[in-house]
């Protein structure tokens, strides 16, 4: 089942902060975050695993609330290069290996 | 460059036809994922292979099939094409744990853009 992302789109000025949310109706094993720039392939940002382990980007942080099956991506002091579509992907674990992505959040950072 | 190679980059064909998309994963990656990306649906998971075996299946149509070969490259076959199959098809690879549960980064290829006329 596809996770739900919010907001669908956000416009920022350089230096502003943004939060992108991702929620699932299923218990989660892991949450993955990717960014896709227009005309390019998605690029890995971060993975958060059940139990608290995180691996990812230096300047972008995220949280994972296992009980609520929710994750949030925090973009602080945004830069022009942060513009793109952000996707969260979820994996339920166990015997379910599907990595299912949400519809994405379009982030535009203006000067 | 992610190290994942997809061919062809662009493909234009007619309804009813059949096409094959090819993916070579990064050296050493055992898992291959196929995703379909259309404007309004984001990244739709199609299927995953791990070391030659099908590991997970998403909303893949019966007209579509895939396989992973002993050299770990993968092919996605799309047949009886319809206008709605026009999309960008991504292949991604990763180094998965033995259980197949992904605990690391997916490396995406540049995608194959399919246009069905």
Backbone of each chain as ProteinMPNN parsed JSONL, in Angstrom:
{"seq_chain_A": "XXXXXXXXXXXXXXXXXXXXXXXXXXXXXXXXXXXXXXXXXXXXXXXXXXXXXXXXXXXXXXXXXXXXXXXXXXXXXXXXXXXXXXXXXXXXXXXXXXXXXXXXXXXXXXX", "coords_chain_A": {"N_chain_A": [[0.84, -1.192, 0.0], [0.502, 2.194, -0.829], [2.466, 4.746, 0.655], [1.424, 7.849, 2.207], [2.117, 11.115, 1.356], [2.755, 14.424, 2.573], [3.271, 17.973, 2.509], [1.774, 18.173, -0.841], [3.098, 19.899, -2.439], [5.554, 22.463, -2.016], [6.752, 25.76, -1.607], [9.661, 27.563, -1.157], [11.794, 30.181, 0.132], [15.242, 30.687, -0.32], [17.167, 29.535, 2.377], [15.087, 29.15, 4.133], [13.114, 26.831, 6.147], [11.803, 23.483, 5.83], [9.355, 20.891, 6.206], [8.639, 17.604, 5.394], [6.189, 15.178, 5.308], [5.418, 11.707, 5.88], [3.29, 9.01, 5.819], [1.995, 5.822, 6.825], [-0.339, 3.122, 6.548], [0.339, 0.729, 7.456], [2.357, -1.333, 9.644], [5.766, -0.512, 9.886], [8.965, -1.469, 8.612], [11.101, -0.127, 7.576], [11.928, 3.204, 6.454], [12.474, 5.098, 3.59], [14.105, 7.799, 1.992], [14.153, 9.746, -0.943], [15.381, 11.963, -3.458], [14.389, 13.543, -6.419], [15.448, 15.222, -9.184], [14.272, 17.274, -11.859], [13.918, 15.444, -14.805], [15.87, 13.656, -14.12], [17.274, 10.74, -12.461], [15.976, 9.273, -9.418], [17.629, 10.004, -6.318], [19.309, 8.69, -3.561], [18.669, 9.708, -0.213], [18.28, 9.148, 2.535], [17.899, 6.517, 4.937], [15.8, 5.074, 7.318], [15.655, 2.861, 9.909], [13.653, 0.425, 11.596], [13.916, 0.488, 15.041], [15.758, 2.429, 15.223], [18.127, 2.9, 13.794], [19.909, 4.982, 11.533], [20.827, 6.035, 8.266], [22.433, 8.213, 6.176], [22.161, 11.398, 4.588], [24.229, 14.288, 5.081], [23.302, 16.936, 5.599], [20.61, 16.824, 5.829], [17.938, 15.862, 7.811], [15.935, 13.36, 9.478], [13.023, 11.865, 10.944], [11.57, 9.0, 12.542], [8.71, 7.63, 13.521], [7.848, 4.836, 14.891], [5.633, 3.757, 16.145], [3.5, 5.292, 15.281], [3.712, 4.901, 12.626], [4.932, 6.773, 10.955], [6.958, 9.174, 9.215], [9.178, 11.943, 9.067], [10.774, 14.363, 7.072], [13.308, 16.671, 7.422], [14.241, 19.703, 6.222], [16.575, 21.996, 6.538], [17.58, 25.43, 6.509], [17.353, 25.873, 3.672], [18.706, 25.294, 0.407], [19.233, 26.382, -2.991], [19.793, 24.124, -4.433], [18.297, 22.173, -3.252], [15.9, 21.941, -4.459], [13.397, 19.97, -6.004], [11.691, 16.801, -6.418], [10.559, 15.05, -3.677], [10.576, 11.817, -2.47], [9.098, 9.454, -0.328], [9.746, 6.154, 0.684], [8.468, 3.041, 1.699], [8.878, 0.083, 3.635], [7.554, -2.941, 4.699], [8.699, -5.089, 5.865], [9.47, -8.293, 7.391], [8.123, -10.895, 5.606], [7.578, -9.336, 3.519], [8.951, -7.68, 0.992], [8.612, -5.505, -0.552], [9.391, -2.275, -1.702], [7.785, 0.501, -1.447], [6.801, 3.51, -2.892], [5.667, 6.839, -2.088], [3.578, 9.426, -3.617], [5.08, 11.651, -3.904], [6.608, 14.849, -3.073], [6.723, 18.033, -4.241], [9.291, 20.231, -4.094], [10.193, 23.554, -4.202], [12.761, 25.815, -4.289], [13.364, 29.148, -4.085], [15.4, 32.011, -5.023]], "CA_chain_A": [[0.0, 0.0, 0.0], [1.323, 3.375, -1.052], [2.452, 5.719, 1.757], [0.844, 9.144, 1.879], [3.024, 12.221, 1.638], [2.207, 15.777, 2.637], [2.321, 18.452, 1.511], [2.044, 17.746, -2.214], [4.063, 20.845, -2.984], [5.922, 23.555, -1.118], [7.66, 26.74, -2.196], [10.457, 28.226, -0.117], [12.891, 31.056, -0.241], [16.538, 30.183, 0.129], [17.417, 29.758, 3.797], [13.933, 28.747, 4.933], [13.037, 25.426, 6.514], [10.607, 22.763, 5.387], [9.146, 19.535, 6.722], [7.829, 16.748, 4.528], [5.685, 14.073, 6.113], [5.125, 10.451, 5.194], [2.587, 8.133, 6.752], [1.577, 4.534, 6.273], [-1.376, 2.438, 7.318], [0.901, -0.555, 7.884], [3.564, -1.285, 10.468], [6.901, -0.318, 8.992], [10.313, -1.949, 8.94], [12.043, 0.921, 7.205], [11.468, 4.328, 5.641], [13.546, 5.567, 2.725], [13.845, 9.091, 1.37], [14.87, 9.998, -2.185], [15.097, 13.226, -4.147], [14.5, 13.445, -7.869], [15.424, 16.483, -9.912], [13.549, 17.144, -13.125], [14.644, 14.789, -15.886], [16.957, 12.82, -13.617], [16.878, 9.584, -11.661], [15.946, 9.515, -7.974], [18.903, 9.841, -5.628], [19.146, 8.334, -2.156], [18.975, 10.699, 0.819], [18.321, 8.632, 3.895], [17.083, 5.368, 5.315], [15.574, 4.951, 8.758], [15.249, 1.485, 10.177], [12.987, 0.132, 12.855], [14.94, 0.301, 16.068], [16.461, 3.681, 15.402], [19.322, 3.145, 12.997], [19.751, 5.89, 10.401], [21.978, 6.19, 7.397], [22.061, 9.153, 5.12], [22.701, 12.674, 4.146], [24.805, 15.107, 6.148], [22.603, 18.178, 5.906], [19.176, 16.619, 5.894], [17.629, 14.929, 8.894], [14.607, 12.769, 9.424], [12.58, 11.124, 12.123], [10.746, 7.831, 12.244], [7.883, 7.24, 14.651], [7.418, 3.474, 14.56], [4.285, 3.489, 16.673], [2.513, 5.983, 14.442], [4.018, 4.581, 11.216], [5.129, 8.053, 10.285], [8.304, 9.705, 9.133], [9.248, 13.32, 8.602], [12.067, 14.788, 6.539], [13.535, 18.057, 7.801], [15.182, 20.418, 5.365], [16.847, 23.261, 7.218], [18.386, 26.41, 5.765], [17.301, 25.293, 2.32], [19.542, 25.836, -0.659], [18.617, 26.237, -4.316], [20.017, 22.75, -4.89], [17.338, 21.269, -2.625], [14.699, 21.853, -5.288], [13.169, 18.668, -6.628], [10.58, 16.043, -5.859], [11.004, 14.169, -2.614], [9.755, 10.613, -2.336], [9.375, 8.521, 0.757], [9.477, 4.761, 0.362], [8.303, 2.262, 2.923], [8.999, -1.369, 3.562], [6.902, -3.469, 5.887], [9.562, -6.074, 6.49], [8.987, -9.658, 7.47], [8.231, -11.548, 4.3], [7.187, -8.366, 2.504], [10.159, -6.959, 0.626], [8.296, -4.405, -1.458], [9.718, -0.9, -1.321], [6.702, 1.235, -2.1], [6.989, 4.956, -2.766], [4.541, 7.756, -2.143], [3.449, 10.159, -4.88], [6.102, 12.676, -3.962], [6.389, 16.243, -2.665], [7.523, 18.922, -5.079], [9.878, 21.341, -3.333], [10.826, 24.588, -5.031], [13.479, 26.815, -3.503], [13.64, 30.333, -4.882], [16.424, 32.894, -4.434]], "C_chain_A": [[0.883, 1.253, 0.0], [1.292, 4.311, 0.154], [1.91, 7.059, 1.255], [1.803, 10.251, 2.287], [2.263, 13.537, 1.711], [3.322, 16.745, 3.01], [2.653, 17.902, 0.125], [3.097, 18.629, -2.855], [4.35, 21.926, -1.96], [6.917, 24.453, -1.833], [8.357, 27.492, -1.068], [11.35, 29.285, -0.736], [14.17, 30.439, 0.338], [16.738, 30.523, 1.61], [16.264, 29.348, 4.7], [13.947, 27.239, 5.177], [11.764, 24.79, 5.979], [10.562, 21.391, 6.045], [8.241, 18.788, 5.749], [7.457, 15.508, 5.325], [5.313, 12.879, 5.259], [4.431, 9.542, 6.192], [2.1, 6.882, 6.047], [0.509, 3.931, 7.16], [-0.873, 1.104, 7.855], [2.085, -0.33, 8.814], [4.77, -1.297, 9.542], [8.184, -0.917, 9.538], [11.334, -0.856, 8.652], [11.351, 2.005, 6.397], [12.671, 4.856, 4.874], [13.144, 6.908, 2.14], [14.748, 9.287, 0.165], [14.478, 11.362, -2.727], [15.323, 13.019, -5.643], [14.414, 14.836, -8.477], [14.814, 16.225, -11.284], [14.424, 16.513, -14.199], [15.771, 13.88, -15.435], [16.396, 11.633, -12.832], [16.79, 9.973, -10.186], [17.3, 9.21, -7.347], [18.63, 9.644, -4.144], [19.516, 9.497, -1.234], [19.217, 10.016, 2.156], [17.485, 7.369, 4.017], [16.989, 5.329, 6.828], [15.003, 3.561, 9.011], [14.535, 1.383, 11.515], [14.058, -0.165, 13.889], [15.873, 1.482, 16.169], [17.683, 3.919, 14.537], [19.01, 4.058, 11.819], [21.018, 5.894, 9.574], [21.602, 7.231, 6.365], [22.848, 10.412, 5.052], [23.206, 13.492, 5.319], [23.892, 16.254, 6.566], [21.093, 18.033, 5.987], [18.91, 15.588, 6.979], [16.215, 14.422, 8.771], [14.31, 12.076, 10.732], [11.682, 9.989, 11.684], [10.01, 7.444, 13.518], [7.267, 5.887, 14.335], [5.991, 3.207, 15.0], [3.214, 4.115, 15.79], [2.705, 5.676, 12.955], [4.19, 5.852, 10.395], [6.607, 8.417, 10.248], [8.224, 11.141, 8.651], [10.67, 13.619, 8.151], [12.212, 16.277, 6.804], [14.622, 18.653, 6.913], [15.408, 21.791, 5.991], [17.779, 24.127, 6.383], [18.497, 25.998, 4.302], [18.175, 26.059, 1.33], [18.827, 25.622, -1.985], [18.707, 24.795, -4.801], [19.053, 21.744, -4.262], [16.071, 21.099, -3.468], [14.599, 20.488, -5.96], [11.935, 18.023, -6.021], [11.132, 15.034, -4.866], [10.024, 13.006, -2.48], [10.119, 9.885, -1.048], [8.984, 7.134, 0.29], [9.384, 3.979, 1.653], [8.387, 0.776, 2.634], [8.436, -1.929, 4.844], [7.723, -4.535, 6.583], [8.927, -7.427, 6.566], [9.187, -10.331, 6.133], [7.869, -10.592, 3.169], [8.379, -7.496, 2.155], [9.884, -5.765, -0.272], [8.766, -3.092, -0.877], [8.785, -0.019, -2.124], [6.849, 2.714, -1.829], [5.668, 5.708, -2.778], [4.557, 8.54, -3.45], [4.42, 11.325, -4.987], [5.642, 14.042, -3.492], [7.314, 17.112, -3.488], [7.988, 20.114, -4.253], [10.566, 22.294, -4.3], [11.466, 25.608, -4.11], [13.85, 27.961, -4.431], [14.686, 31.218, -4.212], [15.777, 33.938, -3.54]], "O_chain_A": [[1.868, 1.344, 0.732], [0.21, 4.645, 0.639], [1.933, 7.357, 0.061], [2.246, 10.309, 3.434], [1.269, 13.743, 1.014], [4.23, 16.376, 3.755], [3.68, 17.249, -0.065], [3.882, 18.185, -3.693], [3.497, 22.263, -1.139], [7.797, 23.99, -2.559], [7.713, 27.99, -0.145], [11.622, 29.29, -1.937], [14.144, 29.757, 1.362], [16.506, 31.655, 2.036], [16.445, 29.214, 5.91], [14.67, 26.484, 4.526], [10.777, 25.473, 5.709], [11.592, 20.812, 6.392], [7.199, 19.298, 5.338], [8.312, 14.871, 5.94], [4.949, 13.007, 4.09], [4.936, 9.33, 7.295], [1.831, 6.882, 4.846], [0.455, 4.191, 8.362], [-1.569, 0.429, 8.614], [2.731, 0.717, 8.781], [4.788, -2.008, 8.537], [8.457, -0.883, 10.738], [12.305, -0.684, 9.389], [10.333, 1.768, 5.746], [13.751, 5.037, 5.437], [11.974, 7.129, 1.828], [15.95, 9.031, 0.228], [13.375, 11.85, -2.479], [16.305, 12.409, -6.068], [13.42, 15.54, -8.3], [14.841, 15.105, -11.795], [15.529, 16.983, -14.471], [16.542, 13.386, -16.257], [15.194, 11.549, -12.579], [17.464, 10.908, -9.754], [18.017, 8.302, -7.769], [17.816, 10.352, -3.551], [20.523, 10.177, -1.434], [20.22, 10.265, 2.825], [16.501, 7.178, 3.302], [17.98, 5.527, 7.531], [14.011, 3.151, 8.409], [14.788, 2.158, 12.438], [14.976, -0.951, 13.657], [16.692, 1.553, 17.085], [18.229, 5.022, 14.537], [17.966, 3.921, 11.181], [22.127, 5.776, 10.094], [20.545, 7.13, 5.742], [24.025, 10.48, 5.406], [22.673, 13.398, 6.425], [23.726, 16.513, 7.758], [20.381, 19.016, 6.191], [19.584, 14.56, 7.049], [15.397, 14.989, 8.046], [15.203, 11.747, 11.513], [11.109, 10.013, 10.596], [10.623, 6.982, 14.48], [6.282, 5.8, 13.601], [5.235, 2.517, 14.315], [2.15, 3.532, 15.581], [1.933, 6.15, 12.121], [3.661, 5.98, 9.29], [7.391, 8.031, 11.115], [7.309, 11.51, 7.914], [11.64, 13.184, 8.771], [11.332, 17.06, 6.448], [15.754, 18.173, 6.866], [14.521, 22.644, 5.967], [18.64, 23.632, 5.655], [19.591, 25.803, 3.773], [18.35, 27.274, 1.412], [17.93, 24.787, -2.092], [17.814, 24.304, -5.491], [18.995, 20.591, -4.69], [15.266, 20.205, -3.207], [15.595, 19.931, -6.421], [11.231, 18.628, -5.213], [12.046, 14.268, -5.171], [8.811, 13.195, -2.39], [11.294, 9.721, -0.722], [7.995, 6.968, -0.423], [10.138, 4.227, 2.594], [8.024, 0.293, 1.561], [8.774, -1.476, 5.937], [7.483, -4.854, 7.747], [7.943, -7.693, 5.876], [10.291, -10.337, 5.589], [7.852, -10.982, 2.002], [8.776, -6.651, 2.957], [10.814, -5.086, -0.707], [8.563, -2.822, 0.307], [8.971, 0.182, -3.324], [7.004, 3.132, -0.682], [4.69, 5.279, -3.389], [5.437, 8.347, -4.289], [4.561, 11.921, -6.056], [4.451, 14.355, -3.506], [8.535, 16.956, -3.445], [7.177, 20.906, -3.774], [11.407, 21.893, -5.105], [10.801, 26.193, -3.256], [14.551, 27.776, -5.425], [14.846, 31.187, -2.992], [16.474, 34.77, -2.958]]}, "seq_chain_B": "XXXXXXXXXXXXXXXXXXXXXXXXXXXXXXXXXXXXXXXXXXXXXXXXXXXXXXXXXXXXXXXXXXXXXXXXXXXXXXXXXXXXXXXXXXXXXXXXXXXXXXXXXXXXXXXXXXXXX", "coords_chain_B": {"N_chain_B": [[26.927, 9.322, -12.051], [25.279, 6.389, -11.504], [26.026, 3.789, -11.835], [24.266, 1.927, -12.679], [22.929, 0.629, -15.573], [20.703, 1.335, -18.131], [18.92, 0.303, -20.971], [16.793, 0.612, -23.884], [17.324, 4.228, -23.883], [15.31, 5.818, -24.835], [12.192, 5.029, -26.341], [9.942, 4.541, -28.879], [6.863, 3.324, -29.804], [4.137, 1.4, -31.223], [0.653, 0.892, -30.351], [-0.248, -2.328, -29.157], [2.124, -3.551, -29.697], [5.269, -5.169, -28.67], [7.839, -4.739, -26.287], [11.202, -4.785, -25.009], [12.92, -3.963, -22.132], [16.094, -3.296, -20.831], [18.343, -3.922, -18.124], [21.337, -3.366, -16.434], [22.747, -4.089, -13.438], [24.601, -2.435, -10.76], [27.973, -3.397, -10.271], [28.283, -6.241, -8.325], [25.875, -5.892, -6.985], [23.031, -7.635, -5.987], [20.315, -7.442, -6.059], [17.594, -6.387, -8.047], [15.345, -3.884, -8.943], [12.282, -2.914, -10.437], [10.597, -0.036, -11.52], [7.759, 1.924, -12.4], [7.198, 5.091, -13.668], [4.84, 7.495, -13.91], [3.187, 10.619, -14.645], [1.161, 11.253, -12.745], [1.249, 9.316, -10.809], [3.565, 8.9, -9.426], [6.311, 6.904, -8.288], [5.821, 3.745, -9.185], [5.963, 0.59, -7.852], [7.018, -2.295, -9.473], [8.313, -4.912, -9.676], [10.647, -7.094, -7.978], [13.814, -8.629, -8.096], [16.052, -10.998, -6.696], [19.16, -12.14, -6.851], [18.565, -13.712, -9.086], [16.079, -14.761, -8.518], [12.573, -14.21, -8.249], [11.474, -11.86, -5.905], [9.698, -10.031, -4.835], [6.515, -8.714, -5.694], [4.75, -6.139, -7.277], [2.181, -3.95, -8.366], [2.093, -5.19, -10.989], [1.205, -5.577, -14.322], [-0.437, -8.299, -16.033], [0.357, -8.408, -18.621], [2.917, -7.67, -18.534], [6.217, -8.811, -17.919], [9.109, -10.071, -16.229], [12.587, -10.873, -15.788], [15.55, -12.091, -14.167], [18.796, -12.678, -15.043], [21.479, -15.191, -14.986], [23.861, -13.679, -15.022], [23.112, -11.512, -13.65], [21.938, -9.33, -14.903], [18.863, -7.738, -15.867], [15.678, -8.031, -17.453], [12.791, -6.361, -18.596], [9.786, -7.139, -19.892], [7.325, -5.885, -21.96], [4.172, -6.291, -23.207], [1.543, -6.331, -25.745], [1.022, -3.557, -25.903], [-0.426, -0.581, -24.559], [-1.828, 2.745, -24.768], [-1.734, 3.867, -22.244], [0.485, 2.742, -21.113], [2.611, 4.255, -21.579], [5.361, 5.746, -20.177], [7.985, 6.45, -17.798], [10.398, 4.113, -17.194], [12.076, 2.82, -14.546], [14.992, 1.173, -13.473], [16.504, -0.189, -10.606], [19.226, -0.951, -8.437], [20.57, -2.796, -5.662], [22.543, -3.673, -2.781], [21.45, -6.177, -1.045], [20.417, -7.613, 2.082], [20.631, -11.053, 3.081], [18.037, -11.81, 3.458], [16.652, -10.317, 1.718], [15.35, -8.081, 2.441], [15.482, -4.657, 2.135], [18.149, -2.79, 3.236], [19.615, -0.693, 2.605], [20.909, 1.705, 0.248], [19.171, 2.382, -2.754], [20.236, 2.272, -6.054], [19.537, 4.077, -8.802], [18.975, 3.656, -12.282], [19.167, 5.663, -15.322], [16.78, 5.485, -16.533], [14.225, 4.306, -18.828], [12.484, 5.751, -21.333], [9.335, 5.224, -22.401], [7.216, 5.569, -25.103], [4.034, 5.149, -26.263], [2.251, 5.052, -29.157]], "CA_chain_B": [[26.692, 8.01, -12.642], [24.948, 5.458, -10.428], [26.569, 2.473, -12.113], [23.193, 1.102, -13.23], [22.777, 0.962, -16.981], [19.426, 0.943, -18.722], [18.769, 0.528, -22.406], [17.215, 1.874, -24.492], [16.946, 5.42, -23.125], [14.021, 6.25, -25.384], [11.591, 4.023, -27.204], [8.621, 4.912, -29.379], [6.29, 2.165, -30.474], [2.701, 1.504, -31.458], [-0.197, 0.034, -29.519], [-0.264, -3.735, -29.542], [3.484, -4.062, -29.872], [5.986, -5.7, -27.515], [9.183, -4.182, -26.144], [12.032, -5.304, -23.913], [13.808, -3.0, -21.496], [17.205, -4.027, -20.236], [18.994, -3.26, -16.987], [22.544, -3.97, -15.861], [22.922, -3.499, -12.114], [25.96, -2.136, -10.338], [28.787, -4.583, -10.004], [28.157, -6.74, -6.959], [24.51, -5.795, -6.46], [22.272, -8.839, -6.31], [18.889, -7.112, -6.197], [17.151, -5.462, -9.096], [13.962, -3.427, -8.787], [11.698, -2.183, -11.572], [9.558, 0.921, -11.172], [7.129, 2.689, -13.481], [6.886, 6.449, -13.221], [4.01, 8.351, -14.749], [3.064, 11.957, -14.052], [0.258, 11.38, -11.61], [1.319, 8.167, -9.904], [4.849, 8.758, -8.748], [7.098, 5.714, -8.599], [5.03, 2.547, -8.909], [6.782, -0.618, -7.774], [6.559, -3.378, -10.345], [8.811, -6.232, -9.312], [12.015, -7.155, -7.485], [14.528, -9.902, -8.183], [17.236, -11.116, -5.86], [20.045, -13.221, -7.271], [17.906, -14.556, -10.076], [14.743, -15.217, -8.129], [11.586, -13.173, -7.961], [11.403, -11.711, -4.464], [8.493, -9.282, -4.482], [5.756, -8.284, -6.855], [3.836, -5.042, -7.013], [1.019, -3.915, -9.261], [2.571, -5.427, -12.342], [0.152, -6.12, -15.163], [-0.151, -9.625, -16.585], [1.014, -8.198, -19.922], [4.321, -7.374, -18.259], [6.961, -9.882, -17.25], [10.511, -9.722, -16.03], [13.448, -11.938, -15.298], [16.935, -11.738, -13.878], [19.626, -13.73, -15.624], [22.61, -15.58, -14.125], [24.867, -12.617, -14.903], [22.387, -10.536, -12.815], [21.187, -8.305, -15.615], [17.432, -8.011, -15.838], [14.878, -7.529, -18.567], [11.359, -6.155, -18.364], [9.079, -7.318, -21.152], [5.996, -5.273, -21.971], [3.519, -6.748, -24.43], [0.195, -5.799, -26.045], [1.141, -2.217, -25.321], [-1.541, 0.351, -24.619], [-1.412, 4.143, -24.628], [-1.48, 4.118, -20.83], [1.766, 2.188, -20.686], [3.631, 5.291, -21.783], [5.891, 6.127, -18.864], [9.429, 6.276, -17.602], [10.614, 2.864, -16.452], [13.358, 2.831, -13.857], [15.573, 0.01, -12.828], [17.398, 0.167, -9.514], [19.871, -2.119, -7.843], [21.075, -2.59, -4.313], [23.131, -4.81, -2.092], [20.484, -6.507, -0.008], [20.764, -8.672, 3.021], [20.228, -12.371, 2.61], [16.582, -11.951, 3.517], [16.055, -9.532, 0.647], [14.834, -6.809, 2.956], [16.447, -3.637, 1.768], [18.646, -2.001, 4.353], [20.547, 0.301, 2.103], [20.579, 2.609, -0.831], [18.858, 1.935, -4.108], [20.899, 3.056, -7.094], [18.638, 4.09, -9.946], [19.457, 3.972, -13.608], [18.626, 6.888, -15.888], [15.414, 5.218, -16.966], [13.863, 4.106, -20.242], [11.215, 6.444, -21.579], [8.526, 4.516, -23.404], [6.068, 6.29, -25.659], [3.179, 4.276, -27.066], [1.395, 5.897, -30.008]], "C_chain_B": [[26.483, 6.981, -11.53], [25.599, 4.1, -10.615], [25.531, 1.509, -12.644], [22.927, 1.562, -14.658], [21.448, 0.438, -17.51], [19.437, 1.249, -20.214], [17.429, 0.001, -22.876], [16.814, 3.055, -23.615], [15.573, 5.925, -23.565], [13.508, 5.187, -26.331], [10.199, 4.498, -27.592], [8.078, 3.727, -30.155], [4.78, 2.346, -30.597], [1.929, 0.592, -30.51], [-0.199, -1.386, -30.07], [1.107, -4.36, -29.679], [4.071, -4.569, -28.556], [7.378, -5.083, -27.486], [9.89, -4.855, -24.975], [12.961, -4.212, -23.428], [14.871, -3.784, -20.737], [17.879, -3.212, -19.138], [20.218, -4.054, -16.571], [22.797, -3.327, -14.514], [24.376, -3.135, -11.85], [26.693, -3.436, -10.055], [28.637, -4.991, -8.534], [26.759, -6.666, -6.374], [23.701, -6.998, -6.931], [20.794, -8.555, -6.558], [18.648, -6.128, -7.316], [15.686, -5.169, -8.865], [13.534, -2.751, -10.092], [10.56, -1.296, -11.069], [9.038, 1.591, -12.438], [6.803, 4.07, -12.94], [6.057, 7.165, -14.267], [3.71, 9.607, -13.958], [2.265, 11.973, -12.765], [0.375, 10.277, -10.566], [2.649, 8.016, -9.19], [5.587, 7.514, -9.206], [6.295, 4.47, -8.189], [5.934, 1.315, -8.953], [6.186, -1.71, -8.656], [6.996, -4.735, -9.819], [10.256, -6.127, -8.828], [12.565, -8.559, -7.675], [15.744, -9.856, -7.282], [17.995, -12.353, -6.312], [19.316, -14.236, -8.164], [16.503, -15.006, -9.744], [13.812, -14.036, -7.864], [11.384, -13.084, -6.46], [10.127, -10.987, -4.031], [7.823, -8.778, -5.755], [4.824, -7.162, -6.441], [2.665, -5.118, -7.958], [1.441, -4.096, -10.711], [1.479, -6.12, -13.141], [0.562, -7.491, -15.699], [0.538, -9.524, -17.938], [2.505, -7.909, -19.762], [4.967, -8.584, -17.598], [8.409, -9.454, -17.134], [11.288, -10.968, -15.658], [14.824, -11.373, -15.015], [17.791, -12.938, -14.271], [20.799, -14.072, -14.71], [23.69, -14.513, -14.001], [24.3, -11.398, -14.171], [21.745, -9.403, -13.593], [19.717, -8.715, -15.659], [16.763, -7.428, -17.072], [13.422, -7.421, -18.149], [10.689, -6.2, -19.727], [7.671, -6.761, -21.036], [5.327, -5.655, -23.28], [2.113, -6.166, -24.546], [0.072, -4.381, -25.518], [-0.099, -1.37, -25.577], [-1.002, 1.76, -24.402], [-1.008, 4.447, -23.179], [-0.19, 3.541, -20.306], [2.91, 3.177, -20.903], [4.079, 5.816, -20.429], [7.404, 6.049, -18.904], [9.605, 5.049, -16.724], [12.025, 2.9, -15.876], [13.723, 1.441, -13.374], [16.479, 0.531, -11.72], [18.041, -1.098, -8.991], [20.36, -1.777, -6.444], [21.75, -3.857, -3.823], [22.205, -5.123, -0.935], [21.035, -7.556, 0.934], [20.26, -10.003, 2.457], [18.733, -12.578, 2.627], [15.907, -11.195, 2.397], [15.472, -8.219, 1.131], [15.909, -5.747, 2.74], [16.878, -2.821, 2.967], [19.626, -0.947, 3.89], [20.008, 1.049, 0.922], [20.208, 1.858, -2.097], [19.576, 2.849, -5.077], [20.047, 2.94, -8.354], [19.405, 4.345, -11.236], [18.786, 5.235, -14.122], [17.22, 6.711, -16.437], [15.292, 4.993, -18.469], [12.507, 4.767, -20.452], [10.487, 5.769, -22.725], [7.357, 5.387, -23.815], [5.308, 5.345, -26.563], [2.208, 5.16, -27.843], [0.232, 5.106, -30.594]], "O_chain_B": [[27.377, 6.73, -10.723], [25.717, 3.335, -9.658], [25.866, 0.387, -13.023], [22.725, 2.75, -14.909], [21.115, -0.737, -17.357], [19.899, 2.303, -20.652], [16.948, -0.986, -22.318], [16.029, 2.882, -22.683], [14.781, 6.399, -22.75], [14.278, 4.528, -27.031], [9.379, 4.819, -26.731], [8.738, 3.193, -31.046], [4.224, 3.337, -30.125], [2.48, -0.353, -29.945], [-0.156, -1.608, -31.28], [1.227, -5.582, -29.768], [3.474, -4.428, -27.489], [8.019, -4.922, -28.525], [9.259, -5.416, -24.079], [13.697, -3.61, -24.21], [14.586, -4.793, -20.093], [17.97, -1.987, -19.212], [20.147, -5.267, -16.377], [23.04, -2.122, -14.451], [25.266, -3.486, -12.624], [26.098, -4.437, -9.655], [28.84, -4.183, -7.627], [26.48, -7.314, -5.365], [23.691, -7.334, -8.115], [20.105, -9.349, -7.199], [19.396, -5.168, -7.504], [14.885, -6.071, -8.623], [14.337, -2.098, -10.759], [9.692, -1.728, -10.311], [9.77, 1.795, -13.406], [6.201, 4.2, -11.874], [6.521, 7.411, -15.38], [3.945, 9.663, -12.751], [2.648, 12.634, -11.8], [-0.324, 10.301, -9.553], [2.827, 7.074, -8.417], [5.498, 7.118, -10.368], [6.12, 4.19, -7.003], [6.582, 1.04, -9.962], [4.992, -2.003, -8.582], [6.167, -5.603, -9.548], [10.991, -5.214, -9.203], [11.871, -9.549, -7.445], [16.382, -8.815, -7.123], [17.516, -13.477, -6.166], [19.449, -15.449, -7.998], [15.81, -15.57, -10.591], [14.221, -13.006, -7.327], [11.15, -14.097, -5.802], [9.552, -11.295, -2.988], [8.479, -8.463, -6.747], [4.187, -7.222, -5.389], [2.204, -6.203, -8.313], [1.171, -3.242, -11.556], [0.903, -7.115, -12.702], [1.748, -7.802, -15.805], [1.229, -10.454, -18.354], [3.256, -7.904, -20.738], [4.334, -9.29, -16.813], [8.87, -8.575, -17.862], [10.715, -11.985, -15.266], [15.215, -10.331, -15.542], [17.522, -14.069, -13.866], [21.088, -13.335, -13.767], [24.37, -14.447, -12.977], [24.961, -10.363, -14.092], [21.059, -8.575, -12.993], [19.38, -9.89, -15.508], [17.236, -6.45, -17.651], [12.895, -8.279, -17.44], [10.991, -5.393, -20.607], [6.92, -7.12, -20.129], [5.859, -5.371, -24.353], [1.569, -5.597, -23.599], [-0.86, -4.051, -24.784], [-0.724, -1.429, -26.636], [0.115, 1.95, -23.921], [-0.059, 5.191, -22.931], [0.196, 3.817, -19.17], [4.035, 2.95, -20.457], [3.263, 6.276, -19.631], [8.009, 5.643, -19.896], [9.027, 4.961, -15.641], [13.017, 2.996, -16.599], [12.88, 0.659, -12.933], [17.138, 1.559, -11.873], [17.472, -2.184, -9.091], [20.536, -0.609, -6.098], [21.561, -4.946, -4.364], [22.187, -4.395, 0.057], [21.982, -8.278, 0.623], [19.539, -10.033, 1.459], [18.209, -13.422, 1.899], [14.721, -11.398, 2.139], [15.138, -7.345, 0.33], [17.07, -5.917, 3.108], [16.042, -2.222, 3.643], [20.374, -0.379, 4.686], [18.811, 1.031, 0.634], [20.823, 0.857, -2.463], [19.529, 4.071, -4.934], [19.86, 1.852, -8.898], [20.349, 5.134, -11.277], [17.937, 5.814, -13.444], [16.55, 7.689, -16.768], [16.132, 5.425, -19.259], [11.514, 4.392, -19.829], [10.958, 5.748, -23.862], [6.604, 5.88, -22.974], [5.865, 4.801, -27.516], [1.438, 5.919, -27.255], [-0.583, 5.661, -31.331]]}, "name": "protein", "num_of_chains": 2, "seq": "XXXXXXXXXXXXXXXXXXXXXXXXXXXXXXXXXXXXXXXXXXXXXXXXXXXXXXXXXXXXXXXXXXXXXXXXXXXXXXXXXXXXXXXXXXXXXXXXXXXXXXXXXXXXXXXXXXXXXXXXXXXXXXXXXXXXXXXXXXXXXXXXXXXXXXXXXXXXXXXXXXXXXXXXXXXXXXXXXXXXXXXXXXXXXXXXXXXXXXXXXXXXXXXXXXXXXXXXXXXXXXXXXXXX"}
